[in-house]
Amino acid sequence: MKKLLSLVAFFGLVAFHSAAFAEDGPEPKMRAAIDLLREAKTSSTPVDVLQAAQRELRHAAKNKKGWKAKGMGEVDQAIAEAKVGDHEKMVQKIDHAISDLWTGYTKGH
């Protein structure tokens, strides 16, 4: 009976941890920034959304082997392009930032 209870408790803990990890991922701030960057591409107020992504990145836990820093630079450039009204260049910078950040999110530690 003790073994059965131990197994039930163990699998319950594993299931709880898996569900929590799947929802937030290993780095929720990095994931939130990526989601905001995707939103900025079609937003009527892209500067606000890009600045929100920038704040999320600042609070992300690690640099992700340099990918976070590189992505932050791309976000800065996207903000500059948005401010001058060059939507095409802004989207290019956002796409580069997403690529860099996604690499850091999935491979960086």
ZINOR-V564902 format. One record per pair of residues at least 4 apart in sequence whose ideal C-beta (glycine too) atoms are under 6 Angstrom apart, sorted by sequence separation. I is the first residue (numbers start at 0). J is the second residue. D is the distance in Angstrom with one decimal. If there is no record, write none. Layout:
BEGIN
i=I j=J d=D
i=I j=J d=D
END
This chain:
BEGIN
i=23 j=27 d=4.2
i=38 j=42 d=5.8
i=45 j=49 d=5.8
i=63 j=67 d=4.5
i=65 j=69 d=6.0
i=96 j=100 d=6.0
i=97 j=101 d=5.9
i=100 j=104 d=5.9
i=102 j=106 d=5.7
i=103 j=107 d=3.9
i=62 j=67 d=4.8
i=80 j=85 d=4.6
i=24 j=30 d=4.9
i=39 j=45 d=4.5
i=42 j=48 d=4.7
i=62 j=68 d=5.7
i=59 j=67 d=6.0
i=80 j=88 d=4.2
i=81 j=89 d=4.6
i=39 j=48 d=4.0
i=80 j=89 d=3.9
i=38 j=48 d=5.4
i=39 j=49 d=4.9
i=77 j=89 d=5.1
i=80 j=92 d=5.8
i=35 j=48 d=5.5
i=56 j=71 d=5.2
i=77 j=92 d=3.7
i=35 j=51 d=5.3
i=36 j=52 d=5.1
i=76 j=92 d=4.6
i=77 j=93 d=4.9
i=35 j=52 d=3.8
i=73 j=92 d=5.1
i=32 j=52 d=4.5
i=53 j=74 d=5.3
i=52 j=74 d=5.9
i=73 j=95 d=4.6
i=74 j=96 d=5.0
i=32 j=55 d=3.9
i=73 j=96 d=3.5
i=31 j=55 d=4.6
i=32 j=56 d=4.7
i=70 j=96 d=4.6
i=28 j=55 d=4.9
i=49 j=77 d=5.6
i=49 j=78 d=4.8
i=70 j=99 d=3.9
i=28 j=58 d=5.0
i=29 j=59 d=4.6
i=69 j=99 d=4.6
i=70 j=100 d=3.9
i=28 j=59 d=4.0
i=26 j=59 d=5.9
i=66 j=99 d=5.1
i=46 j=81 d=4.9
i=45 j=81 d=4.6
i=66 j=102 d=5.0
i=67 j=103 d=5.1
i=66 j=103 d=2.9
i=63 j=103 d=2.9
i=66 j=107 d=5.1
i=64 j=107 d=4.2
i=63 j=107 d=2.9
i=40 j=90 d=5.3
i=40 j=93 d=5.5
i=39 j=93 d=6.0
i=36 j=93 d=5.1
i=36 j=96 d=5.7
i=36 j=97 d=5.2
i=33 j=97 d=5.8
i=33 j=100 d=5.4
i=29 j=104 d=4.8
END
